[in-house]
Amino acid sequence: MGRYIPFRLHPFSLGELANRKAALNPQETMDLIFKSKSRSPKHLSMYEDLLLFGGFPSPYSRRSEQYLNIWHQERVEKLIREDLRDLSHIPVLGRLEMLAALLRGTRWKLTEFGRTSRRS
C-alpha cells in the first residue's frame, strides 16, 4: 500500500443530494420524500438510491451493486486492519476478519457463537 492521509468522510444526506442550502430536519426529509406538494420523481429516485447504495460518494455515484459489494469488503478490511489494530493489540487479525465475514449474514438475527465457531 502506498502512502495516504486518512480522511474521515461522512455519507451524503438527502438534503445535500437535493442541493438544499440548510440541513433538513427529519420532518422536512419525510415531507420531501412523501408529501405530494414537494415530492418529485427526482427526489424519490435519490432517496431510493441513497437507501440502496448508501450515502458515501464512491458507491453512490457509481450505483453499481457489484462495486458496492467490493467497497463494503474493502471498508471492513480497513476497519479491522487499521482502526482495530490501532486500538488494541490483536495478535491474529485474520481471525477477526473471518469472524466479520461469518457475522455479515447474521445482522438481524440472534447470533449463537457456538454455532458460528463450528462454521469456521
N, C-alpha and C positions, 0 to 999 in steps of 0.2 A: 504494500500500500504506500502511496506517496504521502507527501506532507499535505496537511489541510488544517483549516481552522474550524473547530466545531461551532456551529451557529444554530441556536435554538430557533426553530421556525414553528409557529402556531398555524393550525389549519384556517382556511378561509371560512368566514361566516356567510350566511345567506345575504346579509346586508352588504357585505363587501362585494360579493358577486353581483348584486343588483345595483352596484355603484351608488349606494346611499352614502351621504356625507357623514351622518351620525350613526352610531351603533343602534341597532334595533333592540328594543326590549322584547321579551317573549310574546307579549300580546301583539305587538306590531309584526313580528315574524309570522305568527299564526294568521293575522289578517292578510298579510302579503301573499300567503300561500292559498288560503281557503276562502276569504271573503270575495264575493262576486264583484264588488266595485273595484278593488285594487288587483284582483287576480288576473294574471295573464298567462298564456301558454308558455311564454319565455320563463317566467318566474317558477312555474310549476316544473318545467323541464330542469331548471337549475337546481331546484330542491331535490328532485329525483336523482339527478347526477351526484349531488352532494351526499345523499344517503348511500348511493351505490359505490361511489369511488372515494368518499371521504373528502375532506377539505384541504389536504396537503396539495400544493401546486403541481407537483410532478404527476401523480396518478390522476388527479382531477383533470388536468389539461389534456392528457393522452386519452382518457376514457376507454381504456383497454383492460379487460378483466385479466388477461394474461400478464400485462405489465403490473397491474395491481398486486397480483399474487407474488411476483418477483420482488416488488417494492416492499411488501409486508415481510417477506422472508429476510431480506437484507436489513430491514428495520429491527427485527427480532435478534438477528445475529449481532448487529451493532450494540443493541441494548445489553445483550449478555456479555459480549466480548469487551466492551468499553465501559459502560456505566457500572455494571456489577463488579467488574474487575477493579475499578477504582474504589468502590465502596467496601469491598471485603476481600479477604484472601481465600479464594476458592481454588483448590489445587487442580480440580478436573472440570474445566469449563465445558468440555464436550458433553459430559453427562447432563449438565444443566440445559444445554441446547437440546438434547434428546428429550428431557422432561418437558421442555417448552413445546416441542413438536408433538408429544403424546397428549399434552393438555389442550392443544389447539382445538381438537374436535369435541372437547367436553365443556365448552364455555358455559352453557346454560344448564348443565346437568350437575347433579351431586357427584363429586369425584371420590371414588374409592381408591385410595392409594395402594392398597393391597393388590387390587386387580390391575392397576396401572403398572406396578412393578413386575407383574408376571407377563405383561405385554412386551416389555423391553427385552 
